[in-house]
Amino acid sequence: MNKNEVERVYRLANLDLSNEDIDIITNKYNIILDFIDHIFEVDCENVEMTEMLENHKAILREDEAQESLDREDALKNAKDTQFGYFRLDWKL
């Protein structure tokens, strides 16, 4: 991941990133991506699966219908809106 990609991710997330932090964040992203690449290189061919989802006994809450947010409240902190919706600048 290069500096331009990091800046783009932060702009899309509407987050501020100072110039001195760009190198630090870029380096951290690349460390994580290198680690992920290393994980994909591990040979798991003869490794027995250790967790079965059908044996998992998660306790889930019941869904309860609730009143939605008022559109004005939902959009009040949006950086940009158009036609009553969030507006994203895809050219960032």
C-alpha positions in Angstrom: 0.0 0.0 0.0 1.5 3.4 -0.9 0.9 6.8 0.5 -1.7 7.8 -2.1 -3.8 4.8 -1.2 -3.6 5.5 2.5 -4.6 9.2 1.9 -7.5 8.0 -0.3 -8.8 5.5 2.4 -8.7 8.3 5.0 -10.5 10.8 2.7 -13.2 8.2 1.9 -13.7 7.7 5.7 -13.8 11.4 6.2 -10.8 11.2 8.6 -8.0 13.7 8.9 -4.5 12.5 8.5 -1.5 14.7 9.2 1.5 14.6 6.8 3.8 13.3 9.5 1.4 10.3 10.2 1.1 9.2 6.5 4.5 7.4 6.6 3.7 5.8 9.9 0.2 4.6 8.8 1.5 3.4 5.4 4.2 1.3 7.2 1.7 -0.2 9.6 -0.7 -1.1 6.8 2.2 -2.8 4.9 3.2 -4.8 8.0 -0.3 -6.1 8.3 -0.6 -6.9 4.6 2.8 -8.7 4.7 1.6 -10.8 7.6 -1.6 -11.7 5.8 0.5 -12.8 2.8 2.6 -14.9 5.1 -0.5 -16.6 6.6 -1.7 -17.6 3.0 1.7 -19.3 2.5 1.2 -21.7 5.4 0.5 -25.2 4.3 -2.7 -26.3 5.9 -3.3 -29.3 3.6 -3.3 -32.0 6.4 -4.5 -29.9 9.3 -7.7 -31.0 10.9 -10.4 -28.3 11.3 -10.6 -27.3 15.0 -14.0 -25.5 15.1 -17.3 -26.6 13.6 -19.9 -23.9 13.2 -22.8 -26.3 13.7 -21.4 -27.1 17.2 -21.2 -23.4 18.1 -23.9 -22.5 20.7 -24.0 -18.7 20.4 -26.8 -16.9 22.2 -28.4 -14.4 19.9 -30.8 -11.7 20.9 -34.2 -11.6 19.3 -34.7 -9.0 16.6 -37.1 -6.3 17.7 -38.6 -3.8 15.3 -37.9 -0.2 16.4 -38.7 3.1 14.9 -36.0 4.3 12.5 -34.1 7.5 12.8 -35.7 10.6 11.4 -33.9 11.4 8.0 -32.9 14.8 9.2 -31.3 13.3 12.4 -29.5 10.6 10.4 -28.0 13.2 8.0 -27.2 16.0 10.4 -23.5 15.1 10.7 -23.0 14.1 7.1 -20.2 15.8 5.2 -22.4 16.1 2.1 -25.9 15.1 1.2 -28.0 15.1 -2.0 -31.7 14.4 -2.5 -32.0 13.4 1.1 -29.2 10.8 1.1 -25.5 10.6 2.0 -23.5 11.8 -1.0 -20.1 10.3 -1.7 -17.5 11.7 -4.0 -16.3 8.6 -5.9 -13.5 10.6 -7.6 -11.4 10.8 -4.4 
